[in-house]
Amino acid sequence: MAVKIFMAEDDPLMIRMYERAFRLHGYELEMASDGEEAVSKLQKMAPKPTLILLDVMMPKLSGFDVLRAIKQDANLKNVPVIMLTNLAGQEDAEKALALGAVLYLVKSQYNPKQVVDKVKEMITASTHGDNIPEVKVEVKDIPSKK
């Protein structure tokens, strides 16, 4: 069974980099370039994706809005979601995890191959019947707003 990754990202350069990285590792990748397209494609997708990667800052609907829609959809709510963003604030990370994301990665701190490795880690854990690794924020140094 092919592993299908769904990614919502509005930056064309990022899209190309991640497409290349995931395909190189044998993953099928479905893309959306804004939040509305992401929700629409995800609701129609069959089979549903193994894992979803969401950018936070996107046109039409933010990654947070898309995450809310995913968690309210009976067919999608159990699909692990990783937030992949340029927002390095602790508040955003906490909001994403509170909404149900399993991981919050700051783009500037991970190259596409490292992101693929994180995805592989999540998929391995969930397909071996293990629980998804504990929900966490993976950042090298998040400045907290005082």
N, C-alpha and C positions, 0 to 999 in steps of 0.2 A: 504494500500500500504506500503510495507516494505521500510524503508529508507536504501539506499545503499550508503556506504561510500567507496571511493577509496583512498588507501594510498600507497605512494611510499616511501619505507624506506629500507636501505641496512643492518641495524644492526639486526641480528636474535633475539637478546634479546629484543630489542625495538619492533620488529614485534610481538613477543609472548605477551609482556605486553599490547600492544595496541589492539591486537586481542581479548584478554581476556576482556579488559575494554569495548570495543565496543559491543561485543556479550552479555556481562552481561547486557547491557542497551538495548538489543533488536535490535541492528543495524546489518545489513548485511555488511560484509567487504570484499572487493576485494583488493588483495595486489600485488605489484610489487617490486622487489628488486633492480632494477637499472632504470636509466632514459629511456633507449631505450625500455625496457619491459613496462614501464609505458605508454609511448606514444602509443605503439602498442596495448596494452590492452584497453586503453581509446578509441582509434579510433574504436575498434570492439565492445565495450560494448553496450548492449541494454537490458533494457533501460539504459540511461546514468546515472551516479551516481548523488546523491543529492548534494554531497559535496566532494571535493578532498583535501587531505592532502599531502603535498610534503615536503620531506627532501631536503635540499639544496645540501649538499655534498653527491653525489651518483656516482657510477661507470657509465661509458659510456656517459651519459648526466647528467648535473647538474639539480637541481630543477628549476633553472632559465630557462634553455633550455626547460625543460618540460613545464613550465608555458608559455613560448613564443608559443610553439606548440599548447597548449590548447587554447590560446587566438586567434590563427590564424585559428582554426577549427570551422566552422559554427555550428556544433552540440554540441560543448563543451564550446564555449566562454562565455556562460552565467552561467556556473556552478561555484559557489563560490569556491575559492581556498584559503586554509590556508597554509602558509609556517611554517613548524615545524623544527627547526634547532638548532644546537649548536653554530651557528655564532651569536654573540651578538653585532656585529658592526652596528652602525647607518647607514653606507653606504649600507650594505647589506639589511637592513630593508627597506630603501628608494627605493632601486633598485627593490625589490620584489613588493612593493606597486605600483611603477611606471609601472611595467609590468602587473599589474592587480590583484594581490593577495588582498584579503579582510582583512587578518589578518596575523601578523608575530609573532609567538610565539617562545621563546627560551626554548628548551627542559629542561634545567637544572632548570628552574623556575616554571615548571608545571609538576605535576604528571599525569599519564594517565587519572585518573578520572577527573581532572580539564580540561584536553584537551577535554574529552567527553562532559563536561558541556559547554565548549565554542562552540563546534560543535552543541550541542542541541540548544543553544542560536541562532546561525546563522540560523539553519533549521527552528526553530519556527518563527523567523522574516520573513524569505523568504516564508514560506508556509501560513502565515496569510495575505499575500498580502502587508505586510509592506515592506519597502525597507530594504535591508540588512543593519544592523547597520553600521554607518559610518566606513569607512576604517581606520584602526588604527594599530599601533604597540603596542603590549601588552608586555611590559618588565618592570621589577622592577627597573632596573638601567642599561641603556646602556652607556658604556663609549664611548665618541665621540673621534675620532682620531684627534689629534691636528697636 
